């Protein structure tokens, strides 16, 4: 599995999680839905930041290794 596959899987997992949090409740919590809880917002921010960081590192590595053809079209001009 390449880095692109792992990043894609992480993005999809986040997408599935974001779609499901409106329906989930948190046991023994004052929040009716998981999306209302501040801890959910912190976790989503953390995961999003990590995914973006990996994407940035992969893009930088591709540019440094001369694999600019593997980059999305807007980034090929770097």
N, C-alpha and C positions, 0 to 999 in steps of 0.2 A: 504494500500500500504506500503510495507516495504522499508527500506533504499536502498536495492539493486535495486528495481524497479525505485526509484527516480533517482538514479545515472545513471542507464541505460537509462532512458528517457533523462537526461541531456546530456549524451554522444551522443545519437542519434540526439538530436536537434543540437548539435554542428556539427555533421557530415553533416546533411542536410544543415546547414548554409554554411559550407565550400564548399559544392558542388555547391551552388547557387551564391556565391559572384562573380564568374567570369563573370556571365551574367548580374549582376545588375549594374546600374549606380547610381550616387549620384547627385541629382538635385542641381544646383547652385554651383557646385564644379569643380575644374580644372581637376579632375581625370576622365578618361574614364570608368574605372571599379571600383567597390567597393573594389576589392582585392588590388588595387594600393594605396588606401588611408591609411596613417599611423594610423588613428584612428581605422580602422578595425583590424590592427595587434595588437594594444593595447587591444582592446576588446576581441579578440580571446585568447590572452595571459592571460587576467584576468579570463575568463571563464575556460580555461584549468587548470589554477592554482587552481581555486576553486574546480573543479571536482576532481583533484588529491588530494587536501587536504581532501576532504570528504572521498575519498577512503582510504586514510591513516588512518583517524580517525576510520572508520568502521572496518578496518582490526585490528587496535590496540584494539578496544573494543571487537571484537570477540576473540582475543587471551586472553585478560584479563578475559573475561567471560567464557573461556573454550570451546568456540565454534570453535575450530580449524578445525573441520571437514567441516565447512561451507566455509573455505578459499580455494582458488585455490591451486592445488598441490604443486607448488614451495614454497608457504608460509606456508604449513603445518609443515615444519621442524623447524619453529621458536621455 
